Amino acid sequence: MGPEALAQVLRPLAKLFQPADYPDLLVGLGAPDDAAVYRMSADQAIVVTTDFFPPVVDDPYQFGAIAAANALSDIYAMGGEPLFALNLAAFPDDLPSEVISEILRGGAEKVKEAGAVIAGGHTVTDKEPKYGLAVTGRVHPDRIFAKGGAQVGDALVLTKSLGTGVITTAHKRALVEAADLTAALTRMTRLNRSAAEAAKGHGAHALTDVTGFGLLGHAHEMAHLAQVGFEFNYAALPWLPGVKRYAAEWVFPGGSERNEDYFGRWVTYPPGLADWEQRLLHDPQTSGGLLMAVPPKAVSALLATLHATGDEAYLIGRVINGNGDILLTP
């Protein structure tokens, strides 16, 4: 569902559940964030999220691993530690059992890698396969990474190259080169666990994971909630191998257009940017990296830590005065 349609359908729920009536719900429908957080005591809260989608690749094991990494990422983006997960699955009646087993195995092994456990789940019959997780984790109530904490002067750091939406669309259209798909799979199956730990260790002010709304959509959410603006250096943005070539041939998922139509109103693009280059900035990501707002004095040490743990690390911009505006400089 696109961002504008999603906002419309959620409005009745926001009116039904008034924040004052649920003081222990620290993060909920009141503002867009990566997961819900509910305080259990003065020093412990549970953080809960759910995510599932149709296959983005043909290999069932890889699909399961990607879907699990994507769902777990929301826990990390809140500063939490995953504890357990429930499988959410929809499969056609004629899908071979060995394919289903591989999807579930891919997800389960990724959950185990995260230090969590699969505790159960639910399946339904559907014409199109879908898989994901409902994940429960824990976080200290005073150490939540909310989206809205960015401060003017902060540096903006990204931990995974962009373009998975374009790559997986090229794959569906039988246009992708094997090496380009492999590079995307490597990013999508990597957990954001160590990147989130690095953000904690170096005093990040705000954090989100870059997923379906694309880099600029999630950046707008962060900037709007903090009442600031984000400035990105276009030349510093990292792209997966082959992405620009496919994008120039107008290979985009449908979500790119929806994201651009909705979030483009807050974006100022560099002069001379081609239509496909603008659309590419709104590419929806699957299991994308973390976008961090960090104090400038912490940047060098943060980048060094990320590189040491095998994570990608890119300094792509800074926080400026504004109100949810996104400025891209050449």
Backbone bond lengths (Angstrom), bond angles and torsions (degrees), N, CA, C in turn:
res aa  C-N    CA-C-N  psi(-1)  N-CA   C-N-CA  omega(-1)  CA-C   N-CA-C  phi
1 M - - - 1.462 - - 1.528 109.48 -
2 G 1.318 117.06 135.25 1.450 121.29 -179.64 1.518 112.21 -70.75
3 P 1.340 117.32 163.75 1.466 120.72 -174.67 1.523 113.87 -63.38
4 E 1.333 118.04 -37.13 1.462 119.87 -178.17 1.523 110.93 -70.61
5 A 1.343 116.76 -44.11 1.465 120.51 178.17 1.521 110.68 -64.29
6 L 1.334 116.61 -39.41 1.461 120.57 179.43 1.523 111.03 -61.83
7 A 1.337 116.79 -43.76 1.465 120.66 179.67 1.526 111.04 -60.47
8 Q 1.322 116.82 -38.27 1.457 120.54 -178.34 1.523 111.83 -67.61
9 V 1.335 117.35 -44.48 1.462 119.20 -175.98 1.525 112.06 -73.32
10 L 1.333 117.77 -20.77 1.459 120.50 -179.54 1.530 113.25 -85.58
11 R 1.315 117.90 -16.27 1.465 120.39 -176.16 1.530 113.43 -56.87
12 P 1.348 119.80 -44.74 1.475 118.09 178.84 1.522 113.06 -61.61
13 L 1.343 117.76 -33.85 1.457 120.06 179.22 1.522 111.18 -67.85
14 A 1.320 115.87 -39.83 1.464 119.77 -179.71 1.530 110.94 -62.61
15 K 1.331 117.06 -34.85 1.460 120.73 178.86 1.526 111.27 -74.28
16 L 1.330 116.07 -31.06 1.461 120.74 -177.15 1.524 112.10 -72.26
17 F 1.338 116.22 -37.93 1.459 121.37 -176.79 1.531 109.72 -109.71
18 Q 1.302 116.86 96.47 1.454 121.93 -179.24 1.539 110.09 -80.04
19 P 1.343 117.83 130.75 1.467 120.61 -177.40 1.525 114.07 -53.93
20 A 1.316 117.93 -35.08 1.462 120.54 -178.17 1.523 112.32 -63.70
21 D 1.335 116.31 -24.32 1.466 120.50 -179.70 1.524 112.58 -82.25
22 Y 1.332 116.60 -12.03 1.466 120.94 -176.35 1.534 108.97 -134.23
23 P 1.332 117.29 68.46 1.469 120.31 -173.13 1.526 114.13 -64.14
24 D 1.325 117.84 -21.65 1.466 119.88 179.92 1.529 112.99 -86.75
25 L 1.327 116.69 -7.50 1.460 119.79 173.37 1.526 107.24 -82.40
26 L 1.311 116.45 95.69 1.466 121.37 -172.63 1.525 112.21 -76.68
27 V 1.319 116.82 -33.14 1.469 121.73 176.85 1.517 107.27 -137.00
28 G 1.333 116.18 121.89 1.454 120.38 -179.25 1.508 111.39 -149.10
29 L 1.337 116.62 -132.71 1.458 121.14 -176.72 1.521 113.15 -78.87
30 G 1.318 117.40 -9.29 1.455 120.21 -174.23 1.509 114.49 -62.86
31 A 1.315 118.00 -34.23 1.459 122.12 -179.56 1.520 108.16 -147.98
32 P 1.340 117.78 145.77 1.469 119.03 -178.25 1.526 111.55 -65.98
33 D 1.318 115.82 125.72 1.461 120.40 176.41 1.515 108.61 -146.18
34 D 1.333 116.62 -176.08 1.457 119.86 -170.96 1.520 114.18 -87.13
35 A 1.321 118.85 -22.23 1.455 122.65 -179.48 1.515 108.93 -160.32
36 A 1.331 115.99 164.11 1.455 121.30 174.87 1.525 109.54 -86.49
37 V 1.335 116.19 145.21 1.470 121.33 178.61 1.526 108.29 -130.23
38 Y 1.342 115.43 128.63 1.464 121.24 -179.63 1.519 109.19 -125.66
39 R 1.330 116.57 124.32 1.465 121.52 -177.82 1.528 110.61 -76.63
40 M 1.342 114.88 127.56 1.457 121.50 177.04 1.526 112.04 -99.45
41 S 1.328 116.21 -31.05 1.460 122.02 179.62 1.519 107.92 -158.08
42 A 1.310 116.59 -176.60 1.461 120.46 -177.66 1.518 112.41 -64.34
43 D 1.330 117.44 -27.10 1.461 119.76 -175.87 1.523 113.60 -122.44
44 Q 1.338 117.70 13.71 1.462 119.05 179.21 1.518 111.75 -149.20
45 A 1.326 114.64 135.17 1.461 121.66 175.07 1.518 108.33 -135.82
46 I 1.326 115.97 153.67 1.457 119.58 173.64 1.524 108.68 -98.92
47 V 1.304 115.55 143.90 1.462 122.02 178.14 1.529 107.19 -122.02
48 V 1.328 116.41 128.57 1.459 121.92 -169.79 1.524 110.14 -132.07
49 T 1.335 115.85 138.60 1.459 120.65 178.65 1.519 109.58 -148.38
50 T 1.308 116.52 164.19 1.459 121.36 173.79 1.518 109.37 -147.36
51 D 1.333 115.84 145.17 1.461 120.70 179.58 1.527 108.67 -160.15
52 F 1.328 116.09 136.73 1.465 120.39 174.82 1.521 108.08 -155.96
53 F 1.338 116.74 157.71 1.460 121.12 -177.88 1.524 110.38 -164.01
54 P 1.339 117.47 168.29 1.464 121.12 176.94 1.527 110.82 -70.78
55 P 1.326 118.26 168.08 1.464 121.18 -178.87 1.530 112.42 -59.34
56 V 1.327 115.17 136.83 1.465 121.00 174.23 1.524 111.01 -104.96
57 V 1.332 116.58 -10.92 1.466 122.73 175.85 1.523 108.10 -139.23
58 D 1.333 116.59 165.34 1.465 120.74 -177.30 1.526 113.05 -79.18
59 D 1.340 117.03 -35.01 1.453 120.42 -175.98 1.534 110.35 -69.09
60 P 1.340 118.84 120.30 1.472 120.18 -174.91 1.527 113.52 -64.95
61 Y 1.326 117.64 -37.70 1.462 120.11 178.93 1.526 110.50 -64.02
62 Q 1.326 116.74 -45.54 1.465 120.77 179.51 1.520 110.83 -63.99
63 F 1.326 117.11 -39.62 1.467 120.43 177.37 1.522 110.56 -59.35
64 G 1.332 117.04 -46.03 1.459 120.25 178.88 1.508 112.68 -61.48
65 A 1.327 116.13 -42.16 1.471 120.54 -179.49 1.526 110.99 -66.04
66 I 1.333 117.52 -41.73 1.459 121.42 179.80 1.527 110.61 -64.27
67 A 1.326 116.57 -46.17 1.458 120.39 -179.07 1.522 110.95 -61.78
68 A 1.343 116.78 -39.81 1.468 120.08 179.41 1.521 111.14 -68.21
69 A 1.333 117.32 -45.28 1.465 120.73 179.19 1.526 110.56 -60.40
70 N 1.320 116.18 -38.54 1.460 121.06 179.41 1.527 111.12 -63.57
71 A 1.329 117.68 -44.35 1.459 120.96 179.96 1.521 111.74 -68.87
72 L 1.322 117.13 -42.60 1.467 121.04 179.72 1.527 111.32 -62.63
73 S 1.324 116.57 -29.15 1.459 120.89 -175.73 1.525 112.31 -59.58
74 D 1.339 117.13 -32.89 1.463 119.44 -179.96 1.525 111.97 -64.18
75 I 1.324 116.71 -34.12 1.466 120.33 176.81 1.525 109.85 -65.75
76 Y 1.325 116.16 -46.03 1.472 120.26 178.83 1.522 111.27 -62.93
77 A 1.332 116.71 -38.00 1.464 120.24 -177.99 1.527 112.28 -65.86
78 M 1.331 117.35 -19.95 1.467 121.41 176.72 1.524 112.04 -93.26
79 G 1.337 116.72 1.09 1.454 120.64 -177.23 1.515 113.15 84.37
80 G 1.343 117.22 14.33 1.448 121.78 -174.47 1.515 114.75 -95.83
81 E 1.316 113.62 173.59 1.465 123.50 177.34 1.528 107.95 -118.95
82 P 1.335 119.50 119.74 1.460 120.31 179.90 1.529 111.65 -66.55
83 L 1.330 115.99 139.85 1.462 121.75 179.05 1.527 111.76 -109.69
84 F 1.334 116.57 -52.55 1.464 119.42 178.91 1.521 109.28 -152.04
85 A 1.328 115.26 164.23 1.462 121.01 -177.34 1.518 110.02 -140.01
86 L 1.318 115.61 153.03 1.458 123.59 174.02 1.521 108.45 -115.23
87 N 1.332 116.48 132.96 1.459 120.38 176.26 1.518 110.84 -69.92
88 L 1.325 116.72 137.39 1.458 123.36 171.32 1.519 106.98 -120.51
89 A 1.345 116.98 117.26 1.462 118.39 -171.25 1.521 111.50 -142.79
90 A 1.333 114.78 143.72 1.458 122.42 172.68 1.521 106.98 -133.34
91 F 1.341 116.80 124.53 1.461 120.59 -175.46 1.528 110.75 -135.26
92 P 1.337 117.15 142.55 1.465 120.07 173.69 1.532 110.77 -66.33
93 D 1.328 116.20 153.26 1.458 120.80 179.37 1.526 112.47 -61.03
94 D 1.334 116.21 -30.55 1.459 119.12 -175.23 1.529 113.72 -94.89
95 L 1.342 118.08 7.81 1.459 120.03 177.65 1.527 108.44 -74.91
96 P 1.343 118.39 124.23 1.465 120.60 -176.79 1.522 112.23 -56.30
97 S 1.318 116.24 141.69 1.460 121.24 -176.93 1.523 111.92 -61.15
98 E 1.340 116.56 -32.59 1.459 118.57 179.88 1.531 111.89 -67.80
99 V 1.330 117.02 -29.80 1.463 120.71 176.04 1.526 109.64 -69.06
100 I 1.323 116.64 -44.26 1.466 120.61 178.14 1.523 110.27 -60.98
101 S 1.319 116.42 -43.05 1.464 120.43 179.91 1.522 111.58 -60.17
102 E 1.336 116.49 -39.32 1.464 120.26 -179.77 1.527 111.60 -68.88
103 I 1.333 117.33 -37.94 1.462 120.05 176.38 1.527 109.85 -61.16
104 L 1.326 115.82 -47.92 1.459 120.14 -178.92 1.525 111.57 -66.97
105 R 1.326 116.92 -35.53 1.469 119.77 178.22 1.522 110.60 -66.14
106 G 1.338 116.88 -42.30 1.461 119.82 177.82 1.512 111.94 -59.74
107 G 1.330 116.39 -42.28 1.454 119.79 177.80 1.514 112.50 -67.53
108 A 1.334 115.93 -42.83 1.463 120.40 -177.45 1.524 111.85 -64.69
109 E 1.310 117.40 -41.27 1.466 119.41 -179.44 1.525 111.35 -68.39
110 K 1.302 117.41 -31.12 1.471 119.83 176.10 1.528 110.48 -71.11
111 V 1.322 116.99 -38.74 1.470 120.58 176.12 1.528 110.09 -63.30
112 K 1.317 116.57 -42.36 1.469 119.91 177.95 1.521 111.02 -62.88
113 E 1.328 116.97 -40.21 1.462 120.95 176.74 1.528 110.65 -59.52
114 A 1.317 117.07 -32.45 1.461 121.76 179.90 1.527 112.57 -77.58
115 G 1.332 116.91 -4.53 1.452 120.11 -178.69 1.511 113.30 83.05
116 A 1.334 117.42 14.25 1.459 122.88 179.88 1.525 109.16 -111.61
117 V 1.336 116.37 -174.44 1.458 120.97 -175.96 1.526 109.60 -139.84
118 I 1.332 116.18 145.26 1.460 121.01 170.94 1.525 108.03 -80.06
119 A 1.338 116.24 123.77 1.462 120.26 -174.92 1.528 113.29 -109.22
120 G 1.330 117.63 -1.09 1.461 120.56 -178.42 1.516 110.02 153.38
121 G 1.327 116.35 -152.10 1.453 118.79 179.08 1.512 112.65 160.58
122 H 1.325 115.14 -168.30 1.456 121.29 -178.67 1.516 108.83 -150.82
123 T 1.350 116.16 139.28 1.456 120.95 178.27 1.522 109.82 -127.70
124 V 1.343 114.99 149.55 1.459 121.67 172.44 1.519 107.89 -135.63
125 T 1.312 115.82 165.10 1.456 121.13 176.45 1.526 109.39 -90.31
126 D 1.327 115.88 133.14 1.469 120.88 -179.99 1.519 107.87 -149.78
127 K 1.334 116.49 154.48 1.459 120.21 -179.66 1.523 111.94 -68.67
128 E 1.341 116.08 -31.61 1.459 120.76 -179.10 1.524 109.39 -111.85
129 P 1.341 118.22 129.49 1.468 119.83 179.00 1.528 110.76 -62.75
130 K 1.315 114.86 142.28 1.469 121.19 174.68 1.522 107.05 -144.33
131 Y 1.343 115.37 145.67 1.460 118.48 179.84 1.520 109.51 -152.30
132 G 1.308 115.24 146.89 1.458 121.29 175.51 1.513 109.47 -176.74
133 L 1.311 116.21 -161.87 1.455 122.00 -174.96 1.525 111.52 -138.86
134 A 1.319 115.31 151.80 1.460 122.58 159.52 1.525 105.52 -105.63
135 V 1.321 117.08 120.89 1.461 121.71 -172.08 1.521 110.18 -117.19
136 T 1.323 115.22 135.47 1.462 121.64 174.45 1.522 109.10 -116.50
137 G 1.317 115.83 132.61 1.455 121.00 178.58 1.514 110.33 -136.00
138 R 1.312 115.75 -172.71 1.467 120.39 178.40 1.521 109.77 -132.56
139 V 1.330 114.81 154.18 1.447 121.67 179.92 1.522 107.78 -156.44
140 H 1.316 117.07 150.15 1.463 120.22 174.11 1.525 108.05 -73.98
141 P 1.335 118.33 133.99 1.474 119.86 -177.32 1.519 114.34 -57.58
142 D 1.325 117.46 -25.37 1.463 120.49 -179.36 1.528 112.68 -92.70
143 R 1.323 117.10 1.08 1.467 120.24 -176.39 1.516 112.03 -125.01
144 I 1.318 115.57 31.33 1.463 120.57 177.82 1.522 109.54 -78.18
145 F 1.326 116.48 135.61 1.459 120.83 172.87 1.522 108.70 -89.82
146 A 1.306 117.90 89.92 1.457 121.17 175.15 1.531 109.53 -80.47
147 K 1.319 116.18 157.33 1.464 120.11 -179.49 1.524 112.25 -67.59
148 G 1.326 116.98 -27.40 1.458 120.06 -167.56 1.507 116.86 -91.96
149 G 1.318 119.15 24.18 1.461 119.73 -176.01 1.510 116.72 -97.71
150 A 1.321 118.39 2.53 1.466 120.76 -176.69 1.518 111.64 -62.31
151 Q 1.334 116.77 143.57 1.467 122.73 -179.27 1.527 110.11 -122.62
152 V 1.315 115.50 145.11 1.463 120.53 178.31 1.527 109.18 -55.23
153 G 1.324 115.89 130.72 1.455 121.94 -177.17 1.516 113.65 100.74
154 D 1.340 117.24 -18.00 1.466 120.07 177.68 1.525 110.78 -60.46
155 A 1.323 115.02 150.59 1.458 121.01 171.60 1.524 109.03 -90.12
156 L 1.331 117.12 150.99 1.456 123.07 179.61 1.525 108.74 -110.61
157 V 1.320 115.29 121.48 1.465 122.35 -176.16 1.522 108.78 -121.02
158 L 1.326 117.01 136.61 1.461 123.82 178.90 1.518 109.26 -119.31
159 T 1.358 116.45 142.94 1.465 118.82 -172.59 1.526 116.02 -112.41
160 K 1.320 119.24 3.24 1.469 120.44 172.90 1.516 109.66 -144.26
161 S 1.328 115.65 144.42 1.466 120.44 175.78 1.522 110.11 -63.38
162 L 1.321 115.64 153.01 1.459 123.21 -175.02 1.526 111.92 -96.48
163 G 1.337 115.37 160.70 1.460 120.04 172.01 1.513 116.03 116.61
164 T 1.336 118.65 12.45 1.469 118.88 -177.02 1.525 112.12 -65.27
165 G 1.343 117.84 -30.94 1.458 119.56 178.48 1.515 111.92 -63.54
166 V 1.316 116.12 -43.63 1.465 120.94 178.39 1.524 110.81 -65.96
167 I 1.336 116.76 -43.77 1.468 120.22 -178.06 1.529 110.97 -63.50
168 T 1.331 117.44 -46.24 1.462 119.00 -178.45 1.531 111.38 -69.17
169 T 1.327 117.55 -29.98 1.462 120.29 174.73 1.521 110.77 -68.87
170 A 1.330 116.81 -41.20 1.470 120.57 175.49 1.526 110.23 -61.83
171 H 1.335 116.18 -36.08 1.467 120.49 177.06 1.526 110.68 -64.12
172 K 1.330 117.45 -45.09 1.462 121.01 179.89 1.519 111.59 -62.67
173 R 1.319 116.46 -30.22 1.471 120.76 -179.09 1.528 112.15 -92.27
174 A 1.334 116.93 8.67 1.469 122.99 179.33 1.523 111.77 59.34
175 L 1.331 116.43 36.57 1.468 121.87 -179.59 1.521 112.57 -110.57
176 V 1.320 118.21 -13.89 1.457 121.11 -170.46 1.527 111.76 -79.34
177 E 1.319 115.23 144.19 1.457 120.31 172.25 1.518 108.97 -84.03
178 A 1.333 115.57 145.62 1.464 120.88 -173.42 1.523 112.30 -56.66
179 A 1.320 117.67 -41.94 1.462 120.70 -178.13 1.523 111.42 -65.56
180 D 1.329 116.47 -35.56 1.468 119.97 178.94 1.530 110.67 -67.78
181 L 1.328 116.44 -40.75 1.462 119.83 178.62 1.522 110.58 -66.59
182 T 1.315 117.25 -40.74 1.470 120.78 179.21 1.526 110.95 -60.45
183 A 1.323 116.49 -42.51 1.465 120.29 179.19 1.525 110.91 -62.08
184 A 1.331 117.19 -40.18 1.462 120.80 178.83 1.527 110.95 -67.85
185 L 1.329 117.19 -41.24 1.461 120.85 178.99 1.520 111.31 -61.13
186 T 1.316 116.57 -39.42 1.466 120.80 179.10 1.518 110.57 -59.44
187 R 1.333 117.51 -42.57 1.464 121.02 179.53 1.530 111.20 -70.60
188 M 1.332 116.81 -44.80 1.466 119.77 -173.61 1.526 112.71 -68.76
189 T 1.316 118.10 -28.00 1.463 120.20 -179.24 1.527 112.53 -90.58
190 R 1.327 118.13 -4.17 1.459 120.05 179.10 1.521 110.81 -82.05
191 L 1.318 116.36 130.42 1.450 121.22 176.16 1.526 111.19 -69.78
192 N 1.313 116.27 149.88 1.472 121.59 174.18 1.529 111.77 -89.43
193 R 1.309 116.72 17.88 1.461 122.31 -175.24 1.529 112.55 -60.92
194 S 1.324 117.30 -56.42 1.462 120.05 -176.90 1.519 111.55 -69.14
195 A 1.331 117.72 -32.16 1.468 120.73 177.64 1.525 110.67 -65.20
196 A 1.343 116.83 -40.40 1.460 119.93 178.20 1.523 110.84 -66.98
197 E 1.327 117.46 -38.20 1.463 120.44 177.59 1.528 110.64 -63.59
198 A 1.327 116.04 -38.69 1.467 119.82 177.70 1.526 110.49 -63.94
199 A 1.345 116.64 -40.83 1.462 120.30 178.39 1.527 110.95 -60.81
200 K 1.327 116.40 -42.64 1.464 120.09 177.54 1.529 110.61 -61.93
201 G 1.324 115.04 -47.31 1.454 119.97 -174.71 1.513 114.50 -65.49
202 H 1.327 116.94 -21.87 1.465 120.04 -177.16 1.528 112.60 -113.87
203 G 1.329 116.53 19.17 1.457 120.76 169.02 1.512 116.60 70.39
204 A 1.330 117.31 36.81 1.462 119.50 176.75 1.522 110.39 -58.44
205 H 1.321 116.48 141.95 1.458 121.30 179.89 1.530 112.83 -87.94
206 A 1.320 117.33 -26.98 1.464 121.25 -177.56 1.516 108.75 -155.78
207 L 1.329 114.53 156.87 1.470 119.85 -173.46 1.518 108.98 -155.08
208 T 1.319 116.36 144.74 1.459 122.16 167.86 1.513 107.89 -152.92
209 D 1.327 116.40 160.37 1.458 118.04 171.69 1.528 108.52 -100.88
210 V 1.310 115.60 144.07 1.462 121.95 -175.29 1.524 107.85 -90.55
211 T 1.333 116.06 110.00 1.457 120.12 -177.39 1.529 110.74 -130.81
212 G 1.341 117.23 -123.03 1.459 120.29 -166.31 1.513 117.48 -63.86
213 F 1.331 118.53 -25.16 1.457 119.88 178.84 1.534 112.60 -87.42
214 G 1.324 117.24 1.81 1.460 120.81 178.25 1.524 112.46 75.16
215 L 1.317 115.87 172.86 1.460 120.73 -178.30 1.524 112.18 -56.91
216 L 1.338 117.03 -48.81 1.457 119.10 -173.87 1.527 112.22 -73.29
217 G 1.333 117.35 -31.83 1.454 119.74 177.47 1.525 112.20 -65.75
218 H 1.310 115.95 -47.54 1.466 119.08 179.77 1.531 110.86 -71.53
219 A 1.323 117.19 -32.11 1.465 120.05 175.35 1.526 110.62 -64.49
220 H 1.333 116.65 -41.82 1.465 119.76 177.57 1.523 110.76 -59.87
221 E 1.338 117.07 -43.34 1.462 119.74 179.12 1.526 110.97 -58.85
222 M 1.325 116.49 -46.13 1.460 120.47 178.78 1.525 110.96 -60.78
223 A 1.334 115.73 -48.69 1.464 120.12 -176.41 1.529 111.57 -65.60
224 H 1.328 116.82 -42.31 1.457 120.92 -178.96 1.528 111.43 -63.07
225 L 1.324 116.58 -44.34 1.462 119.92 -178.60 1.519 112.17 -66.35
226 A 1.337 116.98 -29.75 1.468 121.02 179.61 1.525 112.29 -91.92
227 Q 1.352 116.85 -4.31 1.466 121.55 -177.45 1.527 111.35 57.88
228 V 1.335 114.66 47.64 1.459 121.93 177.99 1.528 107.81 -135.64
229 G 1.325 116.63 179.84 1.445 122.59 172.50 1.521 110.13 -117.30
230 F 1.319 116.28 158.08 1.465 121.57 176.05 1.533 108.39 -116.05
231 E 1.313 115.15 133.85 1.464 121.21 174.31 1.518 108.60 -114.31
232 F 1.334 117.18 120.84 1.456 122.21 178.66 1.520 110.31 -109.29
233 N 1.313 115.05 138.99 1.455 121.58 172.19 1.525 107.73 -86.13
234 Y 1.328 116.77 106.97 1.469 121.04 -175.04 1.525 111.61 -55.44
235 A 1.324 116.88 -41.08 1.467 120.32 -177.78 1.525 112.26 -66.85
236 A 1.343 117.79 -19.98 1.462 120.95 -177.95 1.520 112.94 -89.86
237 L 1.336 117.96 -7.94 1.452 120.01 -177.82 1.531 110.32 -69.47
238 P 1.330 118.07 130.72 1.471 120.94 -177.61 1.526 111.69 -89.95
239 W 1.321 116.82 135.93 1.462 121.69 -179.15 1.520 110.14 -123.38
240 L 1.306 116.28 143.44 1.453 121.60 175.50 1.531 110.14 -64.00
241 P 1.329 117.55 153.68 1.467 120.67 178.20 1.532 111.34 -57.28
242 G 1.326 115.62 133.34 1.460 121.88 176.18 1.509 115.46 87.41
243 V 1.330 117.97 -13.92 1.463 120.79 -172.57 1.526 112.09 -59.52
244 K 1.308 116.82 -48.35 1.468 118.90 -176.34 1.535 111.30 -65.44
245 R 1.308 116.82 -32.78 1.469 119.47 178.57 1.534 110.47 -65.98
246 Y 1.317 117.10 -45.77 1.467 120.09 178.84 1.526 111.02 -66.18
247 A 1.332 116.77 -41.24 1.458 120.36 -178.57 1.521 111.12 -63.77
248 A 1.333 116.50 -38.28 1.463 120.15 178.48 1.525 111.68 -63.88
249 E 1.345 116.17 -22.57 1.465 121.84 175.49 1.533 111.17 -93.08
250 W 1.332 115.66 10.37 1.462 124.40 177.26 1.527 112.44 62.39
251 V 1.312 115.12 44.51 1.464 121.37 174.21 1.523 107.29 -96.53
252 F 1.332 116.04 97.12 1.466 121.65 -176.95 1.523 110.22 -134.57
253 P 1.327 117.38 145.32 1.464 119.51 169.08 1.520 110.45 -73.54
254 G 1.328 116.31 160.60 1.463 120.20 -178.01 1.513 113.13 -60.73
255 G 1.328 117.20 -29.82 1.464 120.49 -178.66 1.512 113.38 -63.65
256 S 1.320 118.46 -24.96 1.467 121.25 179.60 1.524 111.01 -61.66
257 E 1.321 116.00 -45.12 1.465 119.71 -179.49 1.525 110.92 -66.46
258 R 1.336 117.24 -42.47 1.465 120.06 179.00 1.528 110.83 -62.07
259 N 1.333 115.95 -42.85 1.468 119.44 178.96 1.526 111.33 -62.91
260 E 1.337 116.25 -44.92 1.458 120.11 -178.69 1.531 110.95 -63.95
261 D 1.330 117.13 -42.19 1.462 120.96 -179.16 1.523 111.11 -61.56
262 Y 1.332 116.75 -37.09 1.466 119.50 -175.79 1.520 112.48 -87.43
263 F 1.328 117.35 -50.12 1.462 120.59 -173.14 1.533 113.50 -86.99
264 G 1.330 116.94 -14.83 1.459 119.58 -177.30 1.512 114.21 -60.91
265 R 1.320 117.83 -23.02 1.476 121.35 -178.03 1.532 111.76 -65.94
266 W 1.341 117.22 -20.39 1.462 120.53 -179.29 1.526 112.51 -101.04
267 V 1.331 116.92 5.06 1.466 121.08 -171.96 1.523 110.96 -109.42
268 T 1.336 115.70 133.64 1.462 121.80 169.38 1.526 107.33 -109.71
269 Y 1.334 115.91 116.45 1.461 120.94 -175.17 1.523 110.88 -89.89
270 P 1.330 117.64 156.40 1.465 119.88 174.02 1.532 110.36 -64.46
271 P 1.312 118.13 149.02 1.467 119.69 178.78 1.526 110.89 -63.40
272 G 1.338 114.47 144.24 1.461 119.86 175.23 1.506 115.19 82.43
273 L 1.335 118.63 6.07 1.453 121.09 -179.06 1.535 109.77 -73.61
274 A 1.324 116.88 129.74 1.463 121.31 179.78 1.522 110.65 -69.16
275 D 1.341 116.23 160.50 1.463 120.74 -179.68 1.521 111.33 -57.69
276 W 1.327 117.10 -42.11 1.468 119.61 -178.20 1.534 111.33 -68.62
277 E 1.320 116.69 -30.05 1.460 119.54 177.74 1.531 111.12 -70.50
278 Q 1.335 116.18 -37.69 1.465 119.23 175.09 1.527 110.75 -65.09
279 R 1.331 116.35 -46.00 1.465 120.21 -179.66 1.527 110.86 -61.48
280 L 1.316 117.15 -37.03 1.461 121.46 -178.57 1.526 111.85 -62.15
281 L 1.313 117.01 -31.97 1.466 121.11 179.12 1.530 112.16 -65.37
282 H 1.325 116.36 -15.74 1.464 121.33 -179.46 1.523 112.03 -107.61
283 D 1.311 117.18 13.97 1.458 121.73 -178.72 1.530 111.13 -59.90
284 P 1.338 119.29 122.26 1.468 120.58 177.99 1.525 110.41 -69.60
285 Q 1.306 115.99 133.83 1.457 121.39 -177.16 1.531 111.04 -101.16
286 T 1.305 115.59 148.16 1.457 122.25 171.36 1.517 108.03 -112.22
287 S 1.328 116.58 124.45 1.466 121.58 -178.20 1.523 110.35 51.34
288 G 1.333 115.34 51.18 1.461 120.97 -179.02 1.517 112.31 -77.15
289 G 1.324 115.07 -177.15 1.460 120.91 -177.59 1.514 112.64 -84.03
290 L 1.316 115.30 -176.66 1.450 122.09 177.62 1.527 109.92 -95.47
291 L 1.314 116.45 137.20 1.459 123.00 172.18 1.519 106.89 -104.21
292 M 1.335 116.71 119.38 1.458 122.17 -173.35 1.523 110.53 -117.58
293 A 1.322 115.33 140.18 1.464 122.01 168.61 1.520 106.93 -105.35
294 V 1.326 117.12 114.53 1.466 120.97 -172.52 1.527 110.64 -129.35
295 P 1.336 117.80 150.42 1.461 120.01 176.68 1.526 110.65 -58.76
296 P 1.335 118.15 139.50 1.471 120.37 -177.63 1.518 113.67 -54.43
297 K 1.338 116.96 -36.84 1.469 119.77 -177.45 1.529 112.42 -67.45
298 A 1.338 117.75 -15.72 1.466 121.28 -178.07 1.521 113.25 -96.10
299 V 1.327 117.75 -6.52 1.456 120.76 -170.45 1.525 112.62 -62.07
300 S 1.317 117.65 -50.20 1.470 120.34 -176.08 1.520 111.52 -59.08
301 A 1.330 116.38 -45.42 1.459 120.24 -179.77 1.529 111.17 -67.29
302 L 1.335 117.20 -38.53 1.456 121.15 178.47 1.523 110.60 -62.52
303 L 1.328 117.12 -48.36 1.456 120.46 -179.98 1.525 110.92 -60.09
304 A 1.319 117.16 -39.83 1.461 121.15 179.24 1.523 110.78 -64.36
305 T 1.336 116.66 -42.15 1.462 120.18 178.87 1.520 111.26 -64.45
306 L 1.316 116.85 -44.00 1.463 120.68 179.34 1.525 111.54 -61.26
307 H 1.308 116.55 -44.16 1.463 119.61 178.22 1.523 111.21 -63.93
308 A 1.332 116.74 -36.96 1.468 120.85 -178.97 1.525 111.88 -67.01
309 T 1.341 117.37 -30.20 1.463 120.55 179.47 1.526 112.78 -90.47
310 G 1.332 117.05 5.16 1.456 120.75 177.96 1.512 114.20 85.23
311 D 1.323 117.57 9.22 1.458 121.08 178.19 1.524 110.65 -86.95
312 E 1.329 115.24 152.42 1.451 119.16 168.87 1.527 108.36 -72.06
313 A 1.308 116.19 154.86 1.468 119.82 -179.56 1.520 109.10 -154.60
314 Y 1.332 116.19 118.90 1.460 121.22 -176.99 1.529 110.04 -133.92
315 L 1.301 117.07 127.61 1.454 122.56 171.81 1.523 106.76 -84.98
316 I 1.341 117.60 111.51 1.457 120.24 -170.51 1.522 114.20 -117.13
317 G 1.328 118.44 -4.41 1.457 117.52 -179.58 1.512 112.88 173.63
318 R 1.339 114.08 -162.07 1.464 119.74 -178.28 1.526 109.87 -150.53
319 V 1.319 115.12 163.96 1.463 121.63 178.53 1.528 108.63 -93.30
320 I 1.333 116.03 131.12 1.454 122.04 -177.66 1.531 109.59 -126.81
321 N 1.306 116.77 175.87 1.458 120.30 174.96 1.532 109.81 -65.54
322 G 1.315 115.56 144.92 1.457 119.12 179.71 1.512 111.05 161.66
323 N 1.340 115.17 -167.85 1.467 121.50 -179.17 1.521 109.07 -146.15
324 G 1.326 115.47 65.77 1.447 120.05 -179.29 1.510 113.72 86.97
325 D 1.333 117.42 4.25 1.461 121.45 -178.10 1.526 111.00 -77.98
326 I 1.329 115.97 145.73 1.455 122.37 177.24 1.524 108.57 -119.76
327 L 1.319 115.54 119.52 1.467 122.01 179.04 1.516 108.97 -111.30
328 L 1.328 116.80 126.71 1.452 121.35 175.74 1.534 108.92 -108.70
329 T 1.318 115.39 123.84 1.471 120.77 176.74 1.518 108.52 -103.04
330 P 1.345 117.54 154.23 1.471 120.02 -178.27 1.520 112.77 -58.99
